[in-house]
Amino acid sequence: LNSAKQEAEKMIGTKETFLVDKELNEKLMKEKIDVTLDMNTEDVGALHPVTIDFIRMGEILTGMGFSQIDGPEIELDKYNFELVNVPKDHPSRDMQDSLYITPEILMRTQTSNTQPRAMEKIKPPFKVFSFGRVFRKDEIDATHTPAFHQLEGIYIDKKVSLADLKHDLSLILKKYLGESTKTKFRASFF
């Protein structure tokens, strides 16, 4: 009985394999894929609004003769604070305000870290801008978040004055917000 049972199981297994293979071959014959045909490529998703604004600002600034530069998000204290003239006793350097990894390495608190790097590498005159994420040890509320985006530029040349800065900022705002945009400058201290 055991040998008859084993023989029957063997025959059933063989027939089952044959039927599965037959079904697969029939399916493959019916389904034809032409890899030379163009695929229907619909765009899925969209750019983030911050990305769209950065692209727009990049186009405005490069149109004004600025070049884009980038800097690391994990930065040395030297580039984040020291070389941009933030004194050792400034509150922004406190452990409770900045995200330190070691006493000399932190998550950048501003995109100003690109300025001394540009001044080390590029011979004046130059106009550069940078944008990207910056990090601060803030509690999340309506006006604060621990990570946000920042954009800034630096323009070094002979005979450049605050009048040039005001002109460039007004021009940037007009290009970004519309030609009817009016600007007003007032002194403010932090």
Contact map, one row per residue, 1 for C-alpha under 8 A:
1111100000000000000000000000000000000000000000000000000000000000000000000000000000000000000000000000000000000000000000000000000000000000000000000000000000000000000000000000000000000000000000
1111110000000000000000000000000000000000000000000000000000000000000000000000000000000000000000000000000000000000000000000000000000000000000000000000000000000000000000000000000000000000000000
1111111000000000000000000000000000000000000000000000000000000000000000000000000000000000000000000000000000000000000000000000000000000000000000000000000000000000000000000000000000000000000000
1111111100000000000000000000000000000000000000000000000000000000000000000000000000000000000000000000000000000000000000000000000000000000000000000000000000000000000000000000000000000000000000
1111111110000000000000000000000000000000000000000000000000000000000000000000000000000000000000000000000000000000000000000000000000000000000000000000000000000000000000000000000000000000000000
0111111111000000000000000000000000000000000000000000000000000000000000000000000000000000000000000000000000000000000000000000000000000000000000000000000000000000000000000000000000000000000000
0011111111100000000000000000000000000000000000000000000000000000000000000000000000000000000000000000000000000000000000000000000000000000000000000000000000000000000000000000000000000000000000
0001111111110000000000000000000000000000000000000000000000000000000000000000000000000000000000000000000000000000000000000000000000000000000000000000000000000000000000000000000000000000000000
0000111111111000000000000000000000000000000000000000000000000000000000000000000000000000000000000000000000000000000000000000000000000000000000000000000000000000000000000000000000000000000000
0000011111111100000000000000000000000000000000000000000000000000000000000000000000000000000000000000000000000000000000000000000000000000000000000000000000000000000000000000000000000000000000
0000001111111110000000000000000000000000000000000000000000000000000000000000000000000000000000000000000000000000000000000000000000000000000000000000000000000000000000000000000000000000000000
0000000111111111000000000000000000000000000000000000000000000000000000000000000000000000000000000000000000000000000000000000000000000000000000000000000000000000000000000000000000000000000000
0000000011111111100000000000000000000000000000000000000000000000000000000000000000000000000000000000000000000000000000000000000000000000000000000000000000000000000000000000000000000000000000
0000000001111111110000000000000000000000000000000000000000000000000000000000000000000000000000000000000000000000000000000000000000000000000000000000000000000000000000000000000000000000000000
0000000000111111111000000000000000000000000000000000000000000000000000000000000000000000000000000000000000000000000000000000000000000000000000000000000000000000000000000000000000000000000000
0000000000011111111100000000000000000000000000000000000000000000000000000000000000000000000000000000000000000000000000000000000000000000000000000000000000000000000000000000000000000000000000
0000000000001111111110000000000000000000000000000000000000000000000000000000000000000000000000000000000000000000000000000000000000000000000000000000000000000000000000000000000000000000000000
0000000000000111111111000000000000000000000000000000000000000000000000000000000000000000000000000000000000000000000000000000000000000000000000000000000000000000000000000000000000000000000000
0000000000000011111111100000000000000000000000000000000000000000000000000000000000000000000000000000000000000000000000000000000000000000000000000000000000000000000000000000000000000000000000
0000000000000001111111110000000000000000000000000000000000000000000000000000000000000000000000000000000000000000000000000000000000000000000000000000000000000000000000000000000000000000000000
0000000000000000111111111000000000000000000000000000000000000000000000000000000000000000000000000000000000000000000000000000000000000000000000000000000000000000000000000000000000000000000000
0000000000000000011111111100000000000000000000000000000000000000000000000000000000000000000000000000000000000000000000000000000000000000000000000000000000000000000000000000000000000000000000
0000000000000000001111111110000000000000000000000000000000000000000000000000000000000000000000000000000000000000000000000000000000000000000000000000000000000000000000000000000000000000000000
0000000000000000000111111111000000000000000000000000000000000000000000000000000000000000000000000000000000000000000000000000000000000000000000000000000000000000000000000000000000000000000000
0000000000000000000011111111100000000000000000000000000000000000000000000000000000000000000000000000000000000000000000000000000000000000000000000000000000000000000000000000000000000000000000
0000000000000000000001111111110000000000000000000000000000000000000000000000000000000000000000000000000000000000000000000000000000000000000000000000000000000000000000000000000000000000000000
0000000000000000000000111111111000000000000000000000000000000000000000000000000000000000000000000000000000000000000000000000000000000000000000000000000000000000000000000000000000000000000000
0000000000000000000000011111111100000000000000000000000000000000000000000000000000000000000000000000000000000000000000000000000000000000000000000000000000000000000000000000000000000000000000
0000000000000000000000001111111100000000000000000000000000000000000000000000000000000000000000000000000000000000000000000000000000000000000000000000000000000000000000000000000000000000000000
0000000000000000000000000111111100000000000000000000000000000000000000000000000000000000000000000000000000000000000000000000000000000000000000000000000000000000000000000000000000000000000000
0000000000000000000000000011111110000000000000000000000000000000000000000000000000000000000000000000000000000000000000000000000000000000000000000000000000000000000000000000000000000000000000
0000000000000000000000000001111111000000000000000000000000000000000000000000000000000000000000000000000000000000000000000000000000000000000000000000000000000000000000000000000000000000000000
0000000000000000000000000000001111100000000000000000000000000000000000000000000000000000000000000000000000000000000000000000000000000000000000000000000000000000000000000000000000000000000000
0000000000000000000000000000000111111000000000000000000000000000000000000000000000000000000000000000000000000000000000000000000000000000000000000000000000000000000000000000000000000000000000
0000000000000000000000000000000011111000000000000000000000000000000000000000000000000000000000000000000000000000000000000000000000000000000000000000000000000000000000000000000000000000000000
0000000000000000000000000000000001111100000000000000000000000000000000000000000000000000000000000000000000000000000000000000000000000000000000000000000000000000000000000000000000000000000000
0000000000000000000000000000000001111110000000000000000000000000000000000000000000000000000000000000000000000000000000000000000000000000000000000000000000000000000000000000000000000000000000
0000000000000000000000000000000000011111000000000000000000000000000000000000000000000000000000000000000000000000000000000000000000000000000000000000000000000000000000000000000000000000000000
0000000000000000000000000000000000001111100000000000000000000000000000000000000000000000000000000000000000000000000000000000000000000000000000000000000000000000000000000000000000000000000000
0000000000000000000000000000000000000111110000000000000000000000000000000000000000000000000000000000000000000000000000000000000000000000000000000000000000000000000000000000000000000000000000
0000000000000000000000000000000000000011111000000000000000000000000000000000000000000000000000000000000000000000000000000000000000000000000000000000000000000000000000000000000000000000000000
0000000000000000000000000000000000000001111100000000000000000000000000000000000000000000000000000000000000000000000000000000000000000000000000000000000000000000000000000000000000000000000000
0000000000000000000000000000000000000000111110000000000000000000000000000000000000000000000000000000000000000000000000000000000000000000000000000000000000000000000000000000000000000000000000
0000000000000000000000000000000000000000011111000000000000000000000000000000000000000000000000000000000000000000000000000000000000000000000000000000000000000000000000000000000000000000000000
0000000000000000000000000000000000000000001111100000000000000000000000000000000000000000000000000000000000000000000000000000000000000000000000000000000000000000000000000000000000000000000000
0000000000000000000000000000000000000000000111110000000000000000000000000000000000000000000000000000000000000000000000000000000000000000000000000000000000000000000000000000000000000000000000
0000000000000000000000000000000000000000000011111011000000000000000000000000000000000000000000000000000000000000000000000000000000000000000000000000000000000000000000000000000000000000000000
0000000000000000000000000000000000000000000001111111000000000000000000000000000000000000000000000000000000000000000000000000000000000000000000000000000000000000000000000000000000000000000000
0000000000000000000000000000000000000000000000111111100000000000000000000000000000000000000000000000000000000000000000000000000000000000000000000000000000000000000000000000000000000000000000
0000000000000000000000000000000000000000000000011111110000000000000000000000000000000000000000000000000000000000000000000000000000000000000000000000000000000000000000000000000000000000000000
0000000000000000000000000000000000000000000000111111111000000000000000000000000000000000000000000000000000000000000000000000000000000000000000000000000000000000000000000000000000000000000000
0000000000000000000000000000000000000000000000111111111100000000000000000000000000000000000000000000000000000000000000000000000000000000000000000000000000000000000000000000000000000000000000
0000000000000000000000000000000000000000000000001111111110000000000000000000000000000000000000000000000000000000000000000000000000000000000000000000000000000000000000000000000000000000000000
0000000000000000000000000000000000000000000000000111111111000000000000000000000000000000000000000000000000000000000000000000000000100000000000000000000000000000000000000000000000000000000000
0000000000000000000000000000000000000000000000000011111111100000000000000000000000000000000000000000000000000000000000000000000000000000000000000000000000000000000000000000000000000000000000
0000000000000000000000000000000000000000000000000001111111110000000000000000000000000000000000000000000000000000000000000000000000000000000000000000000000000000000000000000000100000000000000
0000000000000000000000000000000000000000000000000000111111111000000000000000000000000000000000000000000000000000000000000000000000000000000000000000000000000000000000000000000100000000000000
0000000000000000000000000000000000000000000000000000011111111100000100000000000000000000000000000000000000000000000000000000000000000000000000000000000000000000000000000000000000000000000000
0000000000000000000000000000000000000000000000000000001111111110000000000000000000000000000000000000000000000000000000000000000000000000000000000000000000000000000000000000000000000000000000
0000000000000000000000000000000000000000000000000000000111111111000000000000000000000000000000000000000000000000000000000000000000000000000000000000000000000000000000000001001100000000000000
0000000000000000000000000000000000000000000000000000000011111111111000000000000000000000000000000000000000000000000000000000000010000000000000000000000000000000000000000001000000000000000000
0000000000000000000000000000000000000000000000000000000001111111111100000000000000000000000000000000000000000000000000000000000000000000000000000000000000000000000000000000000000000000000000
0000000000000000000000000000000000000000000000000000000000111111110000000000000000000000000000000000000000000000000000000000000000000000000000000000000000000000000000000000000000000000000000
0000000000000000000000000000000000000000000000000000000000011111110000000000000000000000000000000000000000000000000000000000000000000000000000000000000000000000000000000000000000000000000000
0000000000000000000000000000000000000000000000000000000000001111111000000000000000000000000000000000000000000000000000000000001000000000000000000000000000000000000000000000000000000000000000
0000000000000000000000000000000000000000000000000000000000001111111100000000000000000000000000000000000000000000000000000000011110000000000000000000000000000000000000000000000000000000000000
0000000000000000000000000000000000000000000000000000000000001100111110000000000000000000000000000000000000000000000000000000001110000000000000000000000000000000000000000000000000000000000000
0000000000000000000000000000000000000000000000000000000001000100011111000000000000000000000000000000000000000000000000000000000111000000000000000000000000000000000000000000000000000000000000
0000000000000000000000000000000000000000000000000000000000000000001111100000000000000000000000000000000000000000010001000000000111000000000000000000000000000000000000000000000000000000000000
0000000000000000000000000000000000000000000000000000000000000000000111110000000000000000000000000000000000000000010000000000000001100000000000000000000000000000000000000000000000000000000000
0000000000000000000000000000000000000000000000000000000000000000000011111000000000000000000000000000000000000010110010000000000001000000000000000000000000000000000000000000000000000000000000
0000000000000000000000000000000000000000000000000000000000000000000001111110000000000000000000000000000000010000000000000000000000000000000000000000000000000000000000000000000000000000000000
0000000000000000000000000000000000000000000000000000000000000000000000111110000000000000000000000000000000110000000000000000000000001100000000000000000000000000000000000000000000000000000000
0000000000000000000000000000000000000000000000000000000000000000000000011111000000000000000000000000000011110000000000000000000000000000000000000000000000000000000000000000000000000000000000
0000000000000000000000000000000000000000000000000000000000000000000000011111101100000000000000000000000011110000100000000000000000000000000000000000000000000000000000000000000000000000000000
0000000000000000000000000000000000000000000000000000000000000000000000000111111100000000000000000000000111000000000000000000000000000000000000000000000000000000000000000000000000000000000000
0000000000000000000000000000000000000000000000000000000000000000000000000011111111000000000000000000000111000000000000000000000000000000000000000000000000000000000000000000000000000000000000
0000000000000000000000000000000000000000000000000000000000000000000000000001111111100000000000000000000100000000000000000000000000000000000000000000000000000000000000000000000000000000000000
0000000000000000000000000000000000000000000000000000000000000000000000000011111111110000000000000000000000000000110110000000000000000000000000000000000000000000000000000000000000000000000000
0000000000000000000000000000000000000000000000000000000000000000000000000011111111110000000000000000000000011101100000000000000000000000000000000000000000000000000000000000000000000000000000
0000000000000000000000000000000000000000000000000000000000000000000000000000111111111110000010000000000000000000100000000000000000000000000000000000000000000000000000000000000000000000000000
0000000000000000000000000000000000000000000000000000000000000000000000000000111111111111000000000000000000000000000000000000000000000000000000000000000000000000000000000000000000000000000000
0000000000000000000000000000000000000000000000000000000000000000000000000000011111111100000000000000000000000000000100000000000000000000000000000000000000000000000000000000000000000000000000
0000000000000000000000000000000000000000000000000000000000000000000000000000001111111100000000000000000000000001101100000000000000000000000000000000000000000000000000000000000000000000000000
0000000000000000000000000000000000000000000000000000000000000000000000000000000011111110000000000000000000000000000000000000000000000000000000000000000000000000000000000000000000000000000000
0000000000000000000000000000000000000000000000000000000000000000000000000000000011111111010000000000000000000000000000000000000000000000000000000000000000000000000000000000000000000000000000
0000000000000000000000000000000000000000000000000000000000000000000000000000000011001111110000000000000000000000000000000000000000000000000000000000000000000000000000000000000000000000000000
0000000000000000000000000000000000000000000000000000000000000000000000000000000001000111110010000000000000000000000000000000000000000000000000000000000000000000000000000000000000000000000000
0000000000000000000000000000000000000000000000000000000000000000000000000000000000000011111010000000000000000000000000000000000000000000000000000000000000000000000000000000000000000000000000
0000000000000000000000000000000000000000000000000000000000000000000000000000000000000111111111000000000000000000000000000000000000000000000000000000000000000000000000000000000000000000000000
0000000000000000000000000000000000000000000000000000000000000000000000000000000000000000111111001000000000000000000000000000000000000000000000000000000000000000000000000000000000000000000000
0000000000000000000000000000000000000000000000000000000000000000000000000000000000000000011111001100000000000000000000000000000000000000000000000000000000000000000000000000000000000000000000
0000000000000000000000000000000000000000000000000000000000000000000000000000000010000001111111101100000000000000000000000000000000000000000000000000000000000000000000000000000000000000000000
0000000000000000000000000000000000000000000000000000000000000000000000000000000000000000011111111100000000000000000000000000000000000000000000000000000000000000000000000000000000000000000000
0000000000000000000000000000000000000000000000000000000000000000000000000000000000000000000011111111000000000000000000000000000000000000000000000000000000000000000000000000000000000000000000
0000000000000000000000000000000000000000000000000000000000000000000000000000000000000000000001111110000000000000000000000000000000000000100000000000000000000000000000000000000000000000000000
0000000000000000000000000000000000000000000000000000000000000000000000000000000000000000001111111110000000000000000000000000000000000001110000000000000000000000000000000000000000000000000000
0000000000000000000000000000000000000000000000000000000000000000000000000000000000000000000111111111000001101000000000000000000000000011100000000000000000000000000000000000000000000000000000
0000000000000000000000000000000000000000000000000000000000000000000000000000000000000000000000111111100001100000000000000000000000000011100000000000000000000000000000000000000000000000000000
0000000000000000000000000000000000000000000000000000000000000000000000000000000000000000000000100111111111100000000000000000000000000000000000000000000000000000000000000000000000000000000000
0000000000000000000000000000000000000000000000000000000000000000000000000000000000000000000000000011111111100000000000000000000000000000000000000000000000000000000000000000000000000000000000
0000000000000000000000000000000000000000000000000000000000000000000000000000000000000000000000000001111111000000000000000000000000000000000000000000000000000000000000000000000000000000000000
0000000000000000000000000000000000000000000000000000000000000000000000000000000000000000000000000001111111000000000000000000000000000000000000000000000000000000000000000000000000000000000000
0000000000000000000000000000000000000000000000000000000000000000000000000001110000000000000000000001111111000000000000000000000000000000000000000000000000000000000000000000000000000000000000
0000000000000000000000000000000000000000000000000000000000000000000000000111100000000000000000000001111111100000000000000000000000000000000000000000000000000000000000000000000000000000000000
0000000000000000000000000000000000000000000000000000000000000000000000000111100000000000000000000111111111110000000000000000000000000000000000000000000000000000000000000000000000000000000000
0000000000000000000000000000000000000000000000000000000000000000000000001110000000000000000000000111100011111000000000000000000000000111000000000000000000000000000000000000000000000000000000
0000000000000000000000000000000000000000000000000000000000000000000000011110000100000000000000000000000001111110100000000000000000000110000000000000000000000000000000000000000000000000000000
0000000000000000000000000000000000000000000000000000000000000000000000000000000100000000000000000100000000111110000000000000000000000111000000000000000000000000000000000000000000000000000000
0000000000000000000000000000000000000000000000000000000000000000000000000000000100000000000000000000000000011111100000000000000000000110000000000000010000000000000000000000000000000000000000
0000000000000000000000000000000000000000000000000000000000000000000000100000000000000000000000000000000000011111110000000000000001111100000000000000011100000000000000000000000000000000000000
0000000000000000000000000000000000000000000000000000000000000000000000000000000100010000000000000000000000000111111100000000000000000000000000000000000100000000000000000000000000000000000000
0000000000000000000000000000000000000000000000000000000000000000000000100010001110010000000000000000000000010111111110000000000000000000000000000000000000000000000000000000000000000000000000
0000000000000000000000000000000000000000000000000000000000000000000011100000001000000000000000000000000000000011111111000000000001000000000000000000000000000000000000000000000000000000000000
0000000000000000000000000000000000000000000000000000000000000000000000000000000000010000000000000000000000000001111111100000000000000000000000000000000001000000000000000000000000000000000000
0000000000000000000000000000000000000000000000000000000000000000000000000000001000110000000000000000000000000001111111110000000000000000000000000000000000000000000000000000000000000000000000
0000000000000000000000000000000000000000000000000000000000000000000000100000001000000000000000000000000000000000111111111000000000000000000000000000000000000000000000000000000000000000000000
0000000000000000000000000000000000000000000000000000000000000000000010000000000000000000000000000000000000000000011111111100000000000000000000000000000000000000000000000000000000000000000000
0000000000000000000000000000000000000000000000000000000000000000000000000000000000000000000000000000000000000000001111111111000000000000000000000000000000000000000000000000000000000000000000
0000000000000000000000000000000000000000000000000000000000000000000000000000000000000000000000000000000000000000000111111100000000000000000000000000000000000000000000000000000000000000000000
0000000000000000000000000000000000000000000000000000000000000000000000000000000000000000000000000000000000000000000011111110000000000000000000000000000000000000000000000000000000000000000000
0000000000000000000000000000000000000000000000000000000000000000000000000000000000000000000000000000000000000000000001111111010000000000000000000000000000000000000000000000000000000000000000
0000000000000000000000000000000000000000000000000000000000000000000000000000000000000000000000000000000000000000000000101111110000000000000000000000000000000000000000000000000000000000000000
0000000000000000000000000000000000000000000000000000000000000000000000000000000000000000000000000000000000000000000000100111110000000000000000000000000000011000000000000000000000000000000000
0000000000000000000000000000000000000000000000000000000000000000000000000000000000000000000000000000000000000000000000000011111000000000000000000000000000111100000000000000000000000000000000
0000000000000000000000000000000000000000000000000000000000000000010000000000000000000000000000000000000000000000000000000111111100000000000000000000000000111000000000000000000000000000000000
0000000000000000000000000000000000000000000000000000000000000000111000000000000000000000000000000000000000000000000000000000111110000000000000000000000011110000000000000000000000000000000000
0000000000000000000000000000000000000000000000000000000000000000011110000000000000000000000000000000000000000000000000000000011111000000000000000000000011100000000000000000000000000000000000
0000000000000000000000000000000000000000000000000000000000001000011110000000000000000000000000000000000000000000000000000000001111100000000000000000001111000000000000000000000000000000000000
0000000000000000000000000000000000000000000000000000000000000000000111100000000000000000000000000000000000000010010000000000000111110000000000000000001110000000000000000000000000000000000000
0000000000000000000000000000000000000000000000000000010000000000000001000000000000000000000000000000000000000010000000000000000011111000000000000000111100000000000000000000000000000000000000
0000000000000000000000000000000000000000000000000000000000000000000000000000000000000000000000000000000000000010000000000000000001111100000000000000111000000000000000000000000000000000000000
0000000000000000000000000000000000000000000000000000000000000000000000001000000000000000000000000000000000000010000000000000000000111110000000000011110000000000000000000000000000000000000000
0000000000000000000000000000000000000000000000000000000000000000000000001000000000000000000000000000000000111110000000000000000000011111000000000011110000000000000000000000000000000000000000
0000000000000000000000000000000000000000000000000000000000000000000000000000000000000000000000000110000000111100000000000000000000001111100000000111000000000000000000000000000000000000000000
0000000000000000000000000000000000000000000000000000000000000000000000000000000000000000000000001110000000101000000000000000000000000111110000001110000000000000000000000000000000000000000000
0000000000000000000000000000000000000000000000000000000000000000000000000000000000000000000000011110000000000000000000000000000000000011111000000100000000000000000000000000000000000000000000
0000000000000000000000000000000000000000000000000000000000000000000000000000000000000000000000001000000000000000000000000000000000000001111100011100000000000000000000000000000000000000000000
0000000000000000000000000000000000000000000000000000000000000000000000000000000000000000000000000000000000000000000000000000000000000000111110011100000000000000000000000000000000000000000000
0000000000000000000000000000000000000000000000000000000000000000000000000000000000000000000000000000000000000000000000000000000000000000011111111100000000000000000000000000000000000000000000
0000000000000000000000000000000000000000000000000000000000000000000000000000000000000000000000000000000000000000000000000000000000000000001111111000000000000000000000000000000000000000000000
0000000000000000000000000000000000000000000000000000000000000000000000000000000000000000000000000000000000000000000000000000000000000000000111110000000000000000000000000000000000000000000000
0000000000000000000000000000000000000000000000000000000000000000000000000000000000000000000000000000000000000000000000000000000000000000000111111000000000000000000000000000000000000000000000
0000000000000000000000000000000000000000000000000000000000000000000000000000000000000000000000000000000000000000000000000000000000000000011111111100000000000000000000000000000000000000000000
0000000000000000000000000000000000000000000000000000000000000000000000000000000000000000000000000000000000000000000000000000000000000001011110111111000000000000000000000000000000000000000000
0000000000000000000000000000000000000000000000000000000000000000000000000000000000000000000000000000000000000000000000000000000000000011111100011111000000000000000000000000000000000000000000
0000000000000000000000000000000000000000000000000000000000000000000000000000000000000000000000000000000000000000000000000000000000001111000000001111100000000000000000000000000000000000000000
0000000000000000000000000000000000000000000000000000000000000000000000000000000000000000000000000000000000000000000000000000000000001110000000001111110000000000000000000000000000000000000000
0000000000000000000000000000000000000000000000000000000000000000000000000000000000000000000000000000000000000000000000000000000000111100000000000011111000000000000000000000000000000000000000
0000000000000000000000000000000000000000000000000000000000000000000000000000000000000000000000000000000000000110000000000000000000111100000000000001111100000000000000000000000000000000000000
0000000000000000000000000000000000000000000000000000000000000000000000000000000000000000000000000000000000000010000000000000000011110000000000000000111110000000000000000000000000000000000000
0000000000000000000000000000000000000000000000000000000000000000000000000000000000000000000000000000000000000011000000000000000011100000000000000000011111000000000000000000000000000000000000
0000000000000000000000000000000000000000000000000000000000000000000000000000000000000000000000000000000000000000000000000000001111000000000000000000001111100000000000000000000000000000000000
0000000000000000000000000000000000000000000000000000000000000000000000000000000000000000000000000000000000000000001000000000001110000000000000000000000111110000000000000000000000000000000000
0000000000000000000000000000000000000000000000000000000000000000000000000000000000000000000000000000000000000000000000000000111100000000000000000000000011111000000000000000000000000000000000
0000000000000000000000000000000000000000000000000000000000000000000000000000000000000000000000000000000000000000000000000001111000000000000000000000000001111101000000000000000000000000000000
0000000000000000000000000000000000000000000000000000000000000000000000000000000000000000000000000000000000000000000000000001110000000000000000000000000000111111000000000000000000000000000000
0000000000000000000000000000000000000000000000000000000000000000000000000000000000000000000000000000000000000000000000000000100000000000000000000000000000011111000000000000000000000000000000
0000000000000000000000000000000000000000000000000000000000000000000000000000000000000000000000000000000000000000000000000000000000000000000000000000000000001111100000000000000000000000000000
0000000000000000000000000000000000000000000000000000000000000000000000000000000000000000000000000000000000000000000000000000000000000000000000000000000000011111111100000000000000000000000000
0000000000000000000000000000000000000000000000000000000000000000000000000000000000000000000000000000000000000000000000000000000000000000000000000000000000000011111110000000000000000000000000
0000000000000000000000000000000000000000000000000000000000000000000000000000000000000000000000000000000000000000000000000000000000000000000000000000000000000001111111000000000000000000000000
0000000000000000000000000000000000000000000000000000000000000000000000000000000000000000000000000000000000000000000000000000000000000000000000000000000000000001111111100000000000000000000000
0000000000000000000000000000000000000000000000000000000000000000000000000000000000000000000000000000000000000000000000000000000000000000000000000000000000000001111111110000000000000000000000
0000000000000000000000000000000000000000000000000000000000000000000000000000000000000000000000000000000000000000000000000000000000000000000000000000000000000000111111111000000000000000000000
0000000000000000000000000000000000000000000000000000000000000000000000000000000000000000000000000000000000000000000000000000000000000000000000000000000000000000011111111100000000000000100000
0000000000000000000000000000000000000000000000000000000000000000000000000000000000000000000000000000000000000000000000000000000000000000000000000000000000000000001111111110000000000000000000
0000000000000000000000000000000000000000000000000000000000000000000000000000000000000000000000000000000000000000000000000000000000000000000000000000000000000000000111111111000000000000000000
0000000000000000000000000000000000000000000000000000000000000000000000000000000000000000000000000000000000000000000000000000000000000000000000000000000000000000000011111111100000000000000000
0000000000000000000000000000000000000000000000000000000000000000000000000000000000000000000000000000000000000000000000000000000000000000000000000000000000000000000001111111110000000110000000
0000000000000000000000000000000000000000000000000000000000000000000000000000000000000000000000000000000000000000000000000000000000000000000000000000000000000000000000111111111000000000000000
0000000000000000000000000000000000000000000000000000000000011000000000000000000000000000000000000000000000000000000000000000000000000000000000000000000000000000000000011111111100000000000000
0000000000000000000000000000000000000000000000000000000000000000000000000000000000000000000000000000000000000000000000000000000000000000000000000000000000000000000000001111111111001010000000
0000000000000000000000000000000000000000000000000000000000000000000000000000000000000000000000000000000000000000000000000000000000000000000000000000000000000000000000000111111111111100000000
0000000000000000000000000000000000000000000000000000000000010000000000000000000000000000000000000000000000000000000000000000000000000000000000000000000000000000000000000011111111100000000000
0000000000000000000000000000000000000000000000000000000110010000000000000000000000000000000000000000000000000000000000000000000000000000000000000000000000000000000000000001111111000000000000
0000000000000000000000000000000000000000000000000000000000000000000000000000000000000000000000000000000000000000000000000000000000000000000000000000000000000000000000000000111111101000000000
0000000000000000000000000000000000000000000000000000000000000000000000000000000000000000000000000000000000000000000000000000000000000000000000000000000000000000000000000000111111111000000000
0000000000000000000000000000000000000000000000000000000000000000000000000000000000000000000000000000000000000000000000000000000000000000000000000000000000000000000000000000011011111000000000
0000000000000000000000000000000000000000000000000000000000000000000000000000000000000000000000000000000000000000000000000000000000000000000000000000000000000000000000000000010001111100000000
0000000000000000000000000000000000000000000000000000000000000000000000000000000000000000000000000000000000000000000000000000000000000000000000000000000000000000000000000000110011111110000000
0000000000000000000000000000000000000000000000000000000000000000000000000000000000000000000000000000000000000000000000000000000000000000000000000000000000000000000000000100010000011111000000
0000000000000000000000000000000000000000000000000000000000000000000000000000000000000000000000000000000000000000000000000000000000000000000000000000000000000000000000000100100000001111100000
0000000000000000000000000000000000000000000000000000000000000000000000000000000000000000000000000000000000000000000000000000000000000000000000000000000000000000000000000000000000000111110000
0000000000000000000000000000000000000000000000000000000000000000000000000000000000000000000000000000000000000000000000000000000000000000000000000000000000000000000001000000000000000011111000
0000000000000000000000000000000000000000000000000000000000000000000000000000000000000000000000000000000000000000000000000000000000000000000000000000000000000000000000000000000000000001111100
0000000000000000000000000000000000000000000000000000000000000000000000000000000000000000000000000000000000000000000000000000000000000000000000000000000000000000000000000000000000000000111110
0000000000000000000000000000000000000000000000000000000000000000000000000000000000000000000000000000000000000000000000000000000000000000000000000000000000000000000000000000000000000000011111
0000000000000000000000000000000000000000000000000000000000000000000000000000000000000000000000000000000000000000000000000000000000000000000000000000000000000000000000000000000000000000001111
0000000000000000000000000000000000000000000000000000000000000000000000000000000000000000000000000000000000000000000000000000000000000000000000000000000000000000000000000000000000000000000111
